[in-house]
Amino acid sequence: MMDILNILMSESFWAASLRIATPLIFGVLGALLCEKSGVLNLGIEGIFVTGAMVGWMAVWLGLGLWGGVLAAAVAGAAFGLLHAILTVPLGLSQHVSGLGVTLFATSLSYFTYRTALPTVSSPPKIESFRALDIPVLSDLPFLGPVLFQQTAFTWLALLMVLLVWYVLNRTPLGVAIQAVGDNPDSVDAQGLSVYGLRIGAVVAGSALMALGGAFLTMSAFDSFFFGMVNGRGWICIALVIFASWRPGKALLGALLFGAFDALQVRLQTEVGALVPSQVFIAAPYVLSIVALVIAARRADYPRALLTPWFKGQR
């Protein structure tokens, strides 16, 4: 018990928790934005892979780190547009379309990687984002290592939380996006485009998802390899429910999972010889399921989620 308390009180633990949570923050914000408009995007896992591969390859080709961030966002937006066209004006199954996007995006990313580097046995490395060293702030007790020695990519994720919250709660656009996810007929009656709002939200949300993948290759690691996303997209779908479709709670959910994951790594070091490693690896997912079950009972989901809408039909 004392070992766990020491871990929970350490600066390095919470710094690691925030790093682990960063790709989840991007992903859960993207999924939240899609679902707020009434569209479930199960293409998130494939979009994560695409963001990871495109961001890494853009930097490897010489576009620079922020060029890689932009390239990843554009690639994610493109797959989001595909999903939105299939599910919004065409009204196809959001589940089937999303899973199709995941399979297509993942396969295309791996194919592109193998085509570009057919003879490479180990992935080439890039110069990734480095931890910031902010004068005075980085030297603060506890907060310095936890917040002010992260990479710019992590700060971008935190900024996106504020931006998404502001747009959804303080702008007419945000009100329209939430309305189209609850009652698209009322939005249409106001003369606004239901199709345009939903497509725009899915495209923007998918761009955010891709940034979660790009973080893995451009900040957490410095190369791209198969299987690196490792189900993070599916975790984000669950975290949206945990967050009750609220950006602030989405940040909390991502940090909670990041803390679970960071804790299991440290516990393996402490008692790994006594307990099988698989128990520790599974622990963050089990704890996340428990938290999800507790939170889902009070979740206020968008009422038109998964419901196709066609102009002129009531």
N, C-alpha and C positions, 0 to 999 in steps of 0.2 A: 504493500500500500504506500509506503514512504517513497518507493521508487517511482510510482505513478505520480504522486504529488510533486516530486522533484522535477519530473518531466513536464508536468503541466505548468509549473512555475518558471520554466526556463525560457529565455528569449529565443534560443535557436528553435525550439518546438513551435512557437507561434509564427516565427518567420517562415519556417518550412510549411506550416499549415496554410499560410497565405499564398505561398508559391504553388502549392498543390491545388489550391482552390481557384487560382487565376483562370485556367482554361475552362473550368466549370462555370465561372462567373459569366464569361462570354457566351457559353453555350446556353445557360439557363435564361439569360436575358434575351437571346435570340429566339428560343422556344417560347418564352413568355410573350414576346411581341407577336409572333405568329398566332398563338392561341388566343390572345386578346382580340384578334380580328376574326376569330372563328375558324381558323385553319390549324389542324394538327400537322406538324412537320416531322414525320419519322425518317426523313432523309438526313437528319442531324448527324448520325454516325458517319455516313459517307461524306458529308460536307466537312466534318472534322478532318477526315483523311485528306480530302482535297486541299483544304487550307494548309495542312501540314506540308504536303508535297509541293504545292505551288509556291508557298512562302519561302520554303527552303531553296527550291530551284531558282526562284527569282533572284535571291541573294547570291547563289552559286554562279549565276550568269552575269552578275555584276550590277544589279539594279540597286544595291544597297539595302539596309535593313528596313527603312521606312518604305522603300519601293516594294520590298517583299510583303510588308503588311498590306499595302494597297492592292497588290496582285492577288493575295489570298482573299481579301474582301470581295474583289471583283469576281473571282472564281466562285466563291460561295454564293454571291448574288445571282450568278448565271444559273446555278442549279436550283436556287430558290425560285427564279423566274419559271424554270421548267415545271417545278412542282406546282406553282401557283396557276399556271395556264391549264394544267391538267385538272386541278381541283376546283378552281373558282369559276371561270366561264364554262368549262366543259362539265363540271360537276361530278368528276370521277371520284372513286373511293379515296379518301385521304390516307387511309391505312395502306392500301395497295400502292398508290402513287409514291408515298413516302418510302416504303420499303424498296420499291423499284429504284428510286433516286439513290438510296444508300448503296444498293448493289452496283448500279451503274457508275456512281461517283468513285466508289472504292476500286472497282475493276479498272476504270479509266485511269485513275491515279497510278495504280501499280503498273499498268501497261505503259503509260508515259514514262515512268521512271525506268523501266526495263529497256524501253526503246532508246531513251537518251543515254543510258549507261549500260549497254549490253554486256560489257566484259568486266565490269567493276565487281569485285568480290566483297568489299567493305564500303559503306556509303561515304562519299567525300564530306569533309567537314567544312563548315562555314564559320565566319567570325560572328558569333551570336551577340545578343544584347548583354551588356554587362551590368552588374549591380551599380546603382547610383551612389555617389558619395557626396551628400549635400552638407556643406559646411554648417556647423553648429547642430543642425537637426539630426544628422547621422550619429552624433556623439551623445544624444540624449539617453538617459537610462531607459531600458526596456523598449520604448517607442522608437528609438534610433535604429536598432537592428531589425525590429519587426516591420516598421513602415518605411523608413527612410534609407534603407540599404537594399531595397528591391529594385528590379529593373524598370525601365520606362514602360515596358509592356504591362506590368502589373498595375502601374499607375493609370495606364490607359483603361484597363478593366474597371478600376474604381471610378474613373471619370464617366465611363459608360453607364454605370449604375445611376449616377446622378442625372445624366442626360436622359436616360430612358424614363426615370421617375418624373423628371420635369416635363418631358413631352407628353407623357400619359396623363399627368394630373394638373398641368398648368397651361396647356395650350389647346386651342380649338381642334387641332389635328388629333391630339391624344383623346379628346372627348369623342371625336368621330370614330377613331379606331375602336375604342371600347364599345361605342354604340353599335357598330357594325358587327361586333362579336356577340352582342346581346339581342339586338332587334334590328336586323338589316332592313326590314320593311319601313321602319321609321326613318332610317337614314335615307332611303330612296325617296320617301315622301318629302324630305327636305331638299331634294334636288341634288344630293351628293351621289357620287358614283360608288356603289357597293363594290363592284369589281375592282375599281382603281384603288380603293382603300385597302382591300384585302390583298391584292397583288403587291402593292407597295409595302405593306407590313411584312409579308412573307419574304420579299426580296431583301429588305433591310434586316430582318431577323436572321436570314441565312448568311448574310455578310458577317454578322456578329458571330454566328456559329463557326464560320471558317477562321475567324481570328483566334478562337479557342484552339483549333488545330495548329495554326501558325505559331502560337506560343510554344508548343511542344518542340518544334524544330528550331525556333529562332531565339528561344530564351531558356527553356528547361534543358534542352539538349542542343547540339550543334550539327545534327545530321538527321536524315530521314531514314526510317527503317520500317519494314512491314510489322503490323500489329502494335504499333506504338500508341494508337488511340485507345485500345484496350477497353472498349465499352463506355468511355466517358460520355458519349452522346446519349446513351440510354439512361445513364445516371441523371443527366440534365432534364430529361423528360419527367423523371420521377420528382426531381427537385422543384419543378414548376408547380406540381400539385402540393408539395410540402409548403411552398411559398404562398399558396393561395393566389397566385398570379399577381404578386406584389413585388416590385423591384427590391425594396429593402429586405424583405424576408428571403428573397432569392439570394442576396448576398450572404445572409445569415446561414441559409441552407448549404451554400457552397463552402463556406468557412467551416461549418460543422463537419461536412464530409472530409474536407482537407485535414481537419484536426484528427478525425478517426484514422485516416490513412497515415498521417505522421506518427500517431501514437502506436499503431501496430508495427511500424518499422522499428521504433525504439524499443518496444516490448520484445520483439524478436531478439534484439541484442541482449536484453536483460535475462530473459528466461527461455530463449530459443532452444536450449538443450533439453528442456523439460516438456515442451509442448510442440506438436508438429507445426511446421511453418504455415501449412494450409489453413490452420485455424486463425492465425493472425491475418493472412491475406483475405480471408472471407469476412473477418470481423467488421470492417467498415461498411460492407454491403448489408450485413445483417442488421447492424445498428441503424443504417439509413432506412431500411425497410420498416423497422420498429418506429422510427421517428415519422416516416411517411404515413403509416397506419394511424398514428395518433393525430397527426395534423390533417389528414384527408377527411376526417369526420366533420371538420368545420370548414372545409374548402368551399369557396363561393366561385364556382366555375362559370366561364362565359356561357350564357344560355343557348347561343346558336353555334357552339363548338361542334364540329363534325357535320353540321347541317348544310347541305348545298342550298344555294339561293339562285333563283332564276328570275330575271326581270319580267314583270308582268304576271307572275304567278303568286297566288296567295295560299 
